[in-house]
Amino acid sequence: MDVCIGLLGCGTVGAGVVELVRRRTDKIEALTGSRPVIRRILVRNPDKPRAVPLDKSLLTTRAEDILTDPEVRVVVETMGGIEPARQYVLAALRAGKHVVTANKDLMALHGTELLETAAEAGVDLMYEAAVGGAIPVIRPLQECLTANEISEIKGIVNGTTNYILSKMTETGADLGEVLREAQALGYAEADPSSDVDGLDAARKLVILATLAFHAPVRLDQVTVQGIRSITAADVAYARELGYVIKLLASGSCHQDKVVLQVQPTLVPKHHPLAHVDDAYNALFVRGDAAGNLMFYGRGAGSLPTASAVMGDVIEVLRGIGLPQVGVRGPACLRRVEVRPDLVPPRRYYIRMTVADRPGVFARIAGVFGDAEVSMETVVQRRGGRASAEVVIVTHDVPLHQLQRAVDQVALLESVEAVHNVLPLETDDEVSDR
Amino acid sequence: MDVCIGLLGCGTVGAGVVELVRRRTDKIEALTGSRPVIRRILVRNPDKPRAVPLDKSLLTTRAEDILTDPEVRVVVETMGGIEPARQYVLAALRAGKHVVTANKDLMALHGTELLETAAEAGVDLMYEAAVGGAIPVIRPLQECLTANEISEIKGIVNGTTNYILSKMTETGADLGEVLREAQALGYAEADPSSDVDGLDAARKLVILATLAFHAPVRLDQVTVQGIRSITAADVAYARELGYVIKLLASGSCHQDKVVLQVQPTLVPKHHPLAHVDDAYNALFVRGDAAGNLMFYGRGAGSLPTASAVMGDVIEVLRGIGLPQVGVRGPACLRRVEVRPDLVPPRRYYIRMTVADRPGVFARIAGVFGDAEVSMETVVQRRGGRASAEVVIVTHDVPLHQLQRAVDQVALLESVEAVHNVLPLETDDEVSDR
């Protein structure tokens, strides 16, 4: 039986979907009994050259050609952005069409509304491709791990910043330089703020945390720190200390109290997350029954993302004919309190520039001592003409206590600037030892 | 709605299932609409102390109390072994009961028969727990990655041998010593052959390869080499060369030609598989669209395995009431030719003991040169009184060509013994660089 698919958008991911449907039509029919046929593709400009050869008659600039076509059973949304994607997805769901989307922004901001609409309409809304590219993370959280109480998720979920940080680590170059290179190569957008400032990672964290903790959380509940402040010096100091800097998105939940953070973190070089380079993503999950799990793979790209989209489409095709009732929603079971203040005590890295004079370090150490922040490692280096650079790694300390010490240190007359305050990951995250 | 579960076996995994059902009854009901109730548990000895407190009235020694009870909708099989588990599972499926099993031996040897029976009966047969403990690997292969042509799977799938090799690497001890320790701790069976000789890993490989390649493969088609021959010397030389020894199960498929191997392999110390220690498992998958993926987590244990079992049970409960039709079978789409001879050229490690006399190494090198096997690294050490130990790492070489050279070297009068011939993993397995 032919099942008609309407495709919204034909950019990088959409072209990958077209390509995969072509490669796997027979296999998908053999597996599901349904033969996927791409019936219509919504594009802005039908004359634009595409990454895959396309019959012009497939293209349309009018969304209603897809959304009101009764032949279209499945709508695949790869256009990105909030509007008009949201309106189109709502219209498709209300018209009784199953929807598969790769749109993380949409799912992070409007996931609950869309999943409720899908449930009311008795259709599927699936979004494996919205987080982690090719890596199965949504389905394992929704299905395989549901018998667990998940206490923690943590990972590298933004490819652009991971590429930038990997290159900085590899070459010793500064962020601006690597960013310009990444933009030239198409790995970073002309306006890179959404990636570089951590917003993209925060959106993915919202999707993951909602599923993992079975509770609705919002983007404005994520404490976000991007990578703009990270310099070649930070990367070099981290390396000297045995670490690499990664942008980690993390969520923890204990007794309905949730902490959600996106921040550059020093990861020990033997930690598996330290080896997640370039455009790769990885996600750790800690469950009370399963223990620690990690999922790793390509976080973006045309075919990797299309692989996830088509995995969802195949699942929809398997279910077509069966009375599906939108059981795959976030299935929020509880309200939680998001408590950024509940970050557990941990180690921190602090880099500052100070006046190169006798007694300066003693004053800094005095402030830390008075605040009961104990220091594990101190590195001091000649900086500019009359200045020195000081890097301090603390022992475990509650964030508010550290913050108080850092604020006081920053007020010292001999301290020119506190550049970065970054947490350190411990080595025991992966194994239970 | 209460849904009654019959449990076959109440050992380590079965007790974990009882525990998880108790912890998560409310959550499962909220998610699926069905409230799981353990109605009966088949045990050999009702008087044996159990890891979970159990009402004696739940226990039975007669399988028919579960298999013919019309109230039992789902049978969970955690007894292990082939018979009578196979008969019980067949009877349950034919009686229209969904079955969730953690039994790798059963699925490796009789998976096709059982899945066909399930499809005929219109019920689910699920087995996520049969491979990789808590790690979702079956479901991702069956669902999320089905749009891919998978060319390779490779992983650490046996916890016992991984524990032994990890300890050997950590302590420098010999296999026998570590094995006795592992047995004392309950990490290895009294008769450890199934683990140590690679058979358990081979069975898991059969299950994974059948799913990944959509083709039925058999246990006798796997080339199996266990870890008995690995000595403290091999571990030390590997370390010196920058490697750790891991028992890898691997399957590759190119143009319907399949290679299936279980063998100890030198893994570069920066490779993520090198950091999979103790009872952890990991699986790499390479798909034409998804690229490289890795799944990592606890490969065994009571609650980790029960986590996978209950993930399946929850999926069955979600589907109860819907006309499921056993669509989750291996879905074999083709026949493949299993060709152990098609191992691609790769690097090998060879350790031998030779007479400590002038000219010996020249003769060995001559044999290798004549066979056109080129050497990358040679380490020579004083061995016993009049003997020396030689370790050779070759450049990439076809297996048959290497084998010919090694056979000839073994015939040299001055060569006392060739101890081990092990392949080396390359560093490019994970990233695409």
Boltz contact constraints between the chains, C-beta under 6 A:
constraints:
  - contact:
      token1: [A, 20]
      token2: [B, 147]
      max_distance: 6.0
  - contact:
      token1: [A, 20]
      token2: [B, 289]
      max_distance: 6.0
  - contact:
      token1: [A, 24]
      token2: [B, 147]
      max_distance: 6.0
  - contact:
      token1: [A, 30]
      token2: [B, 333]
      max_distance: 6.0
  - contact:
      token1: [A, 31]
      token2: [B, 331]
      max_distance: 6.0
  - contact:
      token1: [A, 134]
      token2: [B, 290]
      max_distance: 6.0
  - contact:
      token1: [A, 136]
      token2: [B, 140]
      max_distance: 6.0
  - contact:
      token1: [A, 136]
      token2: [B, 144]
      max_distance: 6.0
  - contact:
      token1: [A, 139]
      token2: [B, 144]
      max_distance: 6.0
  - contact:
      token1: [A, 140]
      token2: [B, 136]
      max_distance: 6.0
  - contact:
      token1: [A, 143]
      token2: [B, 315]
      max_distance: 6.0
  - contact:
      token1: [A, 144]
      token2: [B, 136]
      max_distance: 6.0
  - contact:
      token1: [A, 144]
      token2: [B, 139]
      max_distance: 6.0
  - contact:
      token1: [A, 144]
      token2: [B, 311]
      max_distance: 6.0
  - contact:
      token1: [A, 146]
      token2: [B, 314]
      max_distance: 6.0
  - contact:
      token1: [A, 147]
      token2: [B, 20]
      max_distance: 6.0
  - contact:
      token1: [A, 147]
      token2: [B, 24]
      max_distance: 6.0
  - contact:
      token1: [A, 147]
      token2: [B, 307]
      max_distance: 6.0
  - contact:
      token1: [A, 147]
      token2: [B, 310]
      max_distance: 6.0
  - contact:
      token1: [A, 147]
      token2: [B, 311]
      max_distance: 6.0
  - contact:
      token1: [A, 148]
      token2: [B, 307]
      max_distance: 6.0
  - contact:
      token1: [A, 272]
      token2: [B, 272]
      max_distance: 6.0
  - contact:
      token1: [A, 272]
      token2: [B, 275]
      max_distance: 6.0
  - contact:
      token1: [A, 275]
      token2: [B, 272]
      max_distance: 6.0
  - contact:
      token1: [A, 277]
      token2: [B, 431]
      max_distance: 6.0
  - contact:
      token1: [A, 289]
      token2: [B, 20]
      max_distance: 6.0
  - contact:
      token1: [A, 289]
      token2: [B, 303]
      max_distance: 6.0
  - contact:
      token1: [A, 289]
      token2: [B, 307]
      max_distance: 6.0
  - contact:
      token1: [A, 290]
      token2: [B, 134]
      max_distance: 6.0
  - contact:
      token1: [A, 290]
      token2: [B, 304]
      max_distance: 6.0
  - contact:
      token1: [A, 290]
      token2: [B, 307]
      max_distance: 6.0
  - contact:
      token1: [A, 291]
      token2: [B, 134]
      max_distance: 6.0
  - contact:
      token1: [A, 291]
      token2: [B, 298]
      max_distance: 6.0
  - contact:
      token1: [A, 291]
      token2: [B, 304]
      max_distance: 6.0
  - contact:
      token1: [A, 293]
      token2: [B, 297]
      max_distance: 6.0
  - contact:
      token1: [A, 294]
      token2: [B, 296]
      max_distance: 6.0
  - contact:
      token1: [A, 296]
      token2: [B, 294]
      max_distance: 6.0
  - contact:
      token1: [A, 297]
      token2: [B, 293]
      max_distance: 6.0
  - contact:
      token1: [A, 298]
      token2: [B, 291]
      max_distance: 6.0
  - contact:
      token1: [A, 303]
      token2: [B, 289]
      max_distance: 6.0
  - contact:
      token1: [A, 304]
      token2: [B, 290]
      max_distance: 6.0
  - contact:
      token1: [A, 304]
      token2: [B, 291]
      max_distance: 6.0
  - contact:
      token1: [A, 307]
      token2: [B, 147]
      max_distance: 6.0
  - contact:
      token1: [A, 307]
      token2: [B, 148]
      max_distance: 6.0
  - contact:
      token1: [A, 307]
      token2: [B, 289]
      max_distance: 6.0
  - contact:
      token1: [A, 307]
      token2: [B, 290]
      max_distance: 6.0
  - contact:
      token1: [A, 310]
      token2: [B, 147]
      max_distance: 6.0
  - contact:
      token1: [A, 311]
      token2: [B, 144]
      max_distance: 6.0
  - contact:
      token1: [A, 311]
      token2: [B, 147]
      max_distance: 6.0
  - contact:
      token1: [A, 314]
      token2: [B, 146]
      max_distance: 6.0
  - contact:
      token1: [A, 315]
      token2: [B, 143]
      max_distance: 6.0
  - contact:
      token1: [A, 318]
      token2: [B, 327]
      max_distance: 6.0
  - contact:
      token1: [A, 322]
      token2: [B, 322]
      max_distance: 6.0
  - contact:
      token1: [A, 327]
      token2: [B, 318]
      max_distance: 6.0
  - contact:
      token1: [A, 331]
      token2: [B, 31]
      max_distance: 6.0
  - contact:
      token1: [A, 333]
      token2: [B, 30]
      max_distance: 6.0
  - contact:
      token1: [A, 431]
      token2: [B, 277]
      max_distance: 6.0
